[in-house]
Amino acid sequence: MPDSTGRADDRLVARRLDADEIADFHDVAAAVFFNRPGPQERRRYLDRFGSERFHGVFHRERLVGGGGAFARTITLPGERQCPAAAMTGMSITATHRRRGGLTALVRAQLDETYRRGEQPISILLASESGIYRRFGYGIATRQARIRVPGRAAFRPGLDTDGLVDEVECAPDDPRLLLPYTEVSAQRTGWLQRDHRHWAQILGADAPDDPPRFAVHPQGYAVYRVAPAFNDLGAACTVTVVELVAATPQAYRSLWRHLLDLDLVAEIAVDSVAPDEPLLDLLSDLRAPRPQLSDNLWVRVVDLERALGARRYARPVEAVLEVTDRLCPWNQGRWRLRVESDGTANAHPVTAAPHLRMDIADLGALLLGGTRLGTLAAAGTVDIVDRGVARDLSAAFLEDREPHCPEIF
Ligand SMILES: CC(=O)SCCNC(=O)CCNC(=O)[C@H](O)C(C)(C)COP(=O)(O)OP(=O)(O)OC[C@H]1O[C@@H](n2cnc3c(N)ncnc32)[C@H](O)[C@@H]1OP(=O)(O)O
């Protein structure tokens, strides 16, 4: 409709979608991601996730985009469980891009997340790595893509126990649920799952391509095989969906089982932690050719609560000066005080800062996988007091690399 100047109103406006509108958004998102879901697939998605929070982007009352902010729980350092708004399916239809649609959407989602007060952080996996820093998201975890030749040997002296079995599993099978529940509560970056997430991850909607399962009393592997036979013989590829092990023995035994499958030329995993133990088990350490990229992006929505939600490796006291363009309530100086038991609190102060950083850098640090010194070397964090910064860096760091193994 023309405005008072006679021009058409070209603004894109974001607002919360009601239950009826979520189905329309699902169609918009499917087109954006080049999918053509059948009616059954659409219905299943809505049955599973229709109760989550969705926002839409409108142009003159036409729905042209949107995205979800799903309620998940993530493990933070110190085995602390933290609610997180998991952003997913962010979509703007091709005819309405680069007009501020995503910007309006992210603002609306962050405002609502803060107002509701349930989730101090927002998380996402980015389709392209250039999009989200401007919205205050930082790369909190990294992933490696690996390709291991079939039958690749372990270093000498690494035993396995032969307790792996090939079985059929339903999404609620305790042989999956029990190891996952145990490991996900310990590993920073892992998400808690309910039956909806399991069904989604195990492809319960795609009966023509069911995954295979190898189980061990303390773990499991979910994988698919792409058969391939050429002039020289078999050259099948195993793609590991996930391998979860609660003990080193289960881990080695499951990997040995996959590596020794006959007819397989290569075992592929698209996302493992950069310090995946397999990389230290193989006798040819160069064989997996790990390719690093970004994994989980974290956005601190409520600084005070987010910094208090994890445990730290050592006591420290530091004043951080934080800039935050989108969430001004985070902007300013904060004293972070970590006690000897690793718990912490943050309070606004006026004291001189020891460090200055953008909120995206705090998101990058929160899971303990990014070094403060690296951000300082890149010049995105400004260190005023080097001694305090060194102590703070050590307090933030995790023993193992955090990683989010799940696509959401
Ligand atoms: C968590 C997830 O869901 S990730 C999935 C993201 N979605 C997709 O990849 C689906 C295909 N792409 C799209 O739907 C759209 O292009 C989106 C959602 C990525 C961007 O939507 P738009 O409405 O065009 O973004 P908007 O106009 O608000 O742009 C905001 C800024 O981001 C920049 N930007 C937008 N898309 C990209 C991109 N793919 N790469 C780099 N920068 C980008 C814009 O140039 C703009 O920069 P500025 O602030 O300096 O001017």
PDBQT file of the ligand as one rigid body, heavy atoms in Angstrom, charges set to zero:
ROOT
HETATM    1  C1  LIG A 501      20.949 -20.746  11.091  1.00  0.00    +0.000 C 
HETATM    2  C2  LIG A 501      20.469 -20.905   9.706  1.00  0.00    +0.000 C 
HETATM    3  O1  LIG A 501      19.326 -21.137   9.510  1.00  0.00    +0.000 OA
HETATM    4  S1  LIG A 501      21.566 -20.720   8.416  1.00  0.00    +0.000 SA
HETATM    5  C3  LIG A 501      20.571 -20.658   6.939  1.00  0.00    +0.000 C 
HETATM    6  C4  LIG A 501      20.612 -19.309   6.288  1.00  0.00    +0.000 C 
HETATM    7  N1  LIG A 501      19.754 -19.374   5.119  1.00  0.00    +0.000 N 
HETATM    8  C5  LIG A 501      20.192 -19.656   3.879  1.00  0.00    +0.000 C 
HETATM    9  O2  LIG A 501      21.371 -19.822   3.602  1.00  0.00    +0.000 OA
HETATM   10  C6  LIG A 501      19.122 -19.792   2.838  1.00  0.00    +0.000 C 
HETATM   11  C7  LIG A 501      19.417 -18.961   1.569  1.00  0.00    +0.000 C 
HETATM   12  N2  LIG A 501      19.667 -17.545   1.874  1.00  0.00    +0.000 N 
HETATM   13  C8  LIG A 501      18.703 -16.740   2.352  1.00  0.00    +0.000 C 
HETATM   14  O3  LIG A 501      17.560 -17.112   2.620  1.00  0.00    +0.000 OA
HETATM   15  C9  LIG A 501      19.102 -15.279   2.583  1.00  0.00    +0.000 C 
HETATM   16  O4  LIG A 501      20.056 -14.905   1.621  1.00  0.00    +0.000 OA
HETATM   17  C10 LIG A 501      19.687 -15.018   4.003  1.00  0.00    +0.000 C 
HETATM   18  C11 LIG A 501      18.664 -15.462   5.052  1.00  0.00    +0.000 C 
HETATM   19  C12 LIG A 501      20.992 -15.751   4.223  1.00  0.00    +0.000 C 
HETATM   20  C13 LIG A 501      19.972 -13.506   4.124  1.00  0.00    +0.000 C 
HETATM   21  O5  LIG A 501      18.753 -12.805   4.093  1.00  0.00    +0.000 OA
HETATM   22  P1  LIG A 501      18.669 -11.255   3.638  1.00  0.00    +0.000 P 
HETATM   23  O6  LIG A 501      17.288 -10.804   3.962  1.00  0.00    +0.000 OA
HETATM   24  O7  LIG A 501      19.161 -11.125   2.271  1.00  0.00    +0.000 OA
HETATM   25  O8  LIG A 501      19.696 -10.597   4.646  1.00  0.00    +0.000 OA
HETATM   26  P2  LIG A 501      19.752  -9.017   5.013  1.00  0.00    +0.000 P 
HETATM   27  O9  LIG A 501      19.250  -8.220   3.849  1.00  0.00    +0.000 OA
HETATM   28  O10 LIG A 501      19.100  -8.788   6.321  1.00  0.00    +0.000 OA
HETATM   29  O11 LIG A 501      21.314  -8.864   5.135  1.00  0.00    +0.000 OA
HETATM   30  C14 LIG A 501      21.951  -8.459   6.285  1.00  0.00    +0.000 C 
HETATM   31  C15 LIG A 501      23.424  -8.361   6.023  1.00  0.00    +0.000 C 
HETATM   32  O12 LIG A 501      23.931  -9.671   5.800  1.00  0.00    +0.000 OA
HETATM   33  C16 LIG A 501      24.635  -9.712   4.552  1.00  0.00    +0.000 C 
HETATM   34  N3  LIG A 501      24.399 -11.045   3.981  1.00  0.00    +0.000 N 
HETATM   35  C17 LIG A 501      23.216 -11.608   3.718  1.00  0.00    +0.000 A 
HETATM   36  N4  LIG A 501      23.400 -12.843   3.224  1.00  0.00    +0.000 NA
HETATM   37  C18 LIG A 501      24.733 -13.052   3.186  1.00  0.00    +0.000 A 
HETATM   38  C19 LIG A 501      25.536 -14.141   2.762  1.00  0.00    +0.000 A 
HETATM   39  N5  LIG A 501      24.988 -15.267   2.276  1.00  0.00    +0.000 N 
HETATM   40  N6  LIG A 501      26.883 -14.027   2.885  1.00  0.00    +0.000 NA
HETATM   41  C20 LIG A 501      27.432 -12.896   3.371  1.00  0.00    +0.000 A 
HETATM   42  N7  LIG A 501      26.705 -11.814   3.781  1.00  0.00    +0.000 NA
HETATM   43  C21 LIG A 501      25.374 -11.909   3.685  1.00  0.00    +0.000 A 
HETATM   44  C22 LIG A 501      23.994  -8.630   3.730  1.00  0.00    +0.000 C 
HETATM   45  O13 LIG A 501      24.835  -8.198   2.692  1.00  0.00    +0.000 OA
HETATM   46  C23 LIG A 501      23.773  -7.557   4.774  1.00  0.00    +0.000 C 
HETATM   47  O14 LIG A 501      25.009  -6.895   5.021  1.00  0.00    +0.000 OA
HETATM   48  P3  LIG A 501      25.073  -5.392   5.604  1.00  0.00    +0.000 P 
HETATM   49  O15 LIG A 501      24.430  -5.450   6.968  1.00  0.00    +0.000 OA
HETATM   50  O16 LIG A 501      26.520  -5.113   5.643  1.00  0.00    +0.000 OA
HETATM   51  O17 LIG A 501      24.282  -4.586   4.625  1.00  0.00    +0.000 OA
ENDROOT
TORSDOF 0
